[in-house]
Amino acid sequence: MDPAMAAKIKQAVVNNFEQSPDVYQAFEDEFGFFHALTTELIRPMSLPGQAKVLDVGCGSGASIGPLLRALPDGRIWGLDISPAMLEKARDKYGDEERVKLILGDAAQLTRYVDPGFDAVFYTASIFLIPDYVLSLQEAHGLLKDGGVAAATFIDGIYDQSDRNALAQAEESAQTGISFKKPVVFDELKAAVKARFTLVEMRTVDFACSMPMLKAFYSIPAQSAGLYPKLDYQTRLDMINRIFSLMPEEGLVFRWHILAGLK
Ligand SMILES: C[S@@+](CC[C@H](N)C(=O)[O-])C[C@H]1O[C@@H](n2cnc3c(N)ncnc32)[C@H](O)[C@@H]1O
């Protein structure tokens, strides 16, 4: 992607997350979704107990908890571009000896940390990083031989007939959802394959309730992904409208998991 365009998208992402920490944390406290997502990411991996892990886009730290639990003697470096999100992570993990928190950009990882990582995880973040190709290159440089780079990637909400529920509802509601995303999954997959040996690619359908999905898309940053040009209150109104048109039961929240070996 053209660097000027990447910088513009990145600035919008930062602005959106600067407005998000409280709502994000309230969502996570109620539903524990990002904890579950990171747990799913690392579930099949056999990392050494003393692993050194870089959590790219650690946000408020929801992904750090499961990493600490899975790696009792491991050390976690959490990096995020949003000062407000990172502040929340500091509230939780600032005093934890095994955690180091860094304010920084995923495209310049080697500026902040030295090589020697067992894993670089993009925990619900890579789909927000327009220059992910650069970031993967940086991650590759930081990993030990045999180290793993892995990511969770949001797809969307699907109904019982496996139709995209947001797209279905938007057909009748016409609220102006933007389906354009900064990162296209197939292009990301190709970029991982170009630099790593692809060792895992799976889709996970999380069973979820309507209140959970609505709360997720009501996080300022998530709602801005759907309606980038609207103010927050108008976005919430649109979200209420669109979700009122979706089936109450049988929806799944679909994510993809990708992992590459150095
Ligand atoms: C959906 S949140 C995920 C946070 C956390 N990993 C979790 O599982 O709850 C995405 C995070 O990625 C961060 N992010 C987005 N673009 C980034 C970039 N270029 N460099 C570093 N962090 C970035 C955002 O600031 C945000 O905190």
The ligand as a Gaussian input file, in Angstrom:
#p B3LYP/6-31G(d) Opt

LIG

0 1
 C       -9.172000      -4.884000      18.698000
 S       -7.842000      -4.242000      19.654000
 C       -7.125000      -5.733000      20.330000
 C       -6.455000      -5.453000      21.658000
 C       -5.965000      -6.693000      22.400000
 N       -4.958000      -7.418000      21.684000
 C       -7.116000      -7.612000      22.753000
 O       -7.063000      -8.784000      22.359000
 O       -8.050000      -7.133000      23.420000
 C       -6.647000      -3.776000      18.430000
 C       -5.473000      -2.997000      18.993000
 O       -4.485000      -2.878000      17.957000
 C       -3.873000      -1.617000      18.089000
 N       -3.236000      -1.247000      16.813000
 C       -3.839000      -0.938000      15.649000
 N       -2.921000      -0.606000      14.722000
 C       -1.705000      -0.715000      15.306000
 C       -0.366000      -0.498000      14.865000
 N       -0.100000      -0.080000      13.627000
 N        0.626000      -0.708000      15.732000
 C        0.381000      -1.126000      17.010000
 N       -0.862000      -1.320000      17.491000
 C       -1.895000      -1.131000      16.648000
 C       -5.025000      -0.685000      18.483000
 O       -4.555000       0.509000      19.049000
 C       -5.814000      -1.569000      19.441000
 O       -5.445000      -1.369000      20.765000

